[in-house]
Amino acid sequence: MPIQDPTLYSKRFIGPGRVATLEDYHVNEETAGADIKFGQAVVIKKGLVIPATKAPIYGVALNRDWTSSIDFVQTEMDKDHYSESQALDVLRDGTVSVTVSEDVNRGENATVDANGNFKPASTSEKVVGVFLSAANKDEVARLQTRIQFDHGNADDTTNNPAPVDVQKDNNDASKQPGDASDVGSTKKN
């Protein structure tokens, strides 16, 4: 006879930061610039990933297959995370289990809170994905996300130079014959 309560042998959800479906997914390997929890939204700042505080995001930190807990103590395993300068996998495209900071419903659009966790997106917030399962506050839900393209990361405060708008003037008197800018042009003498 089957056990009627499956939670006797396992939790009803997988841990945060685990790939949650069999669909294709894309992962990049990055280096942590701060402590990062499994399943937390991240952005790139000065070439390192850090927890996101708003959207858009670079991706979601995946859980690792090993623990740094001594003797597999559950409380230590629950607090496990990536430390600054550790390599980590960041899911850019796919479905992942994430911790939610508010109650969420299946099919709701998702965004990021100030702690890098996920919540339902209001109409004025940038959407980073959609919840594929419902969950209560502080539980884990499945989030489907796609690679996002935007003008930089939300938290990127580096002084990346803005693209320079160069206008070419074909009648520029300062150009000399044989300049590199003349390569490939046709001249009539």
Secondary structure as UniProt FT lines:
FT   HELIX           6..8
FT   TURN            16..17
FT   STRAND          26..32
FT   TURN            38..39
FT   STRAND          41..45
FT   TURN            46..47
FT   STRAND          48..51
FT   STRAND          59..61
FT   TURN            71..72
FT   HELIX           74..78
FT   TURN            84..85
FT   STRAND          87..100
FT   TURN            106..107
FT   STRAND          109..112
FT   TURN            114..115
FT   STRAND          118..120
FT   TURN            123..124
FT   STRAND          129..131
FT   TURN            137..138
FT   STRAND          140..145
FT   TURN            154..155
FT   TURN            170..171
FT   TURN            173..174
FT   TURN            177..178
FT   HELIX           180..182
FT   TURN            183..184
//
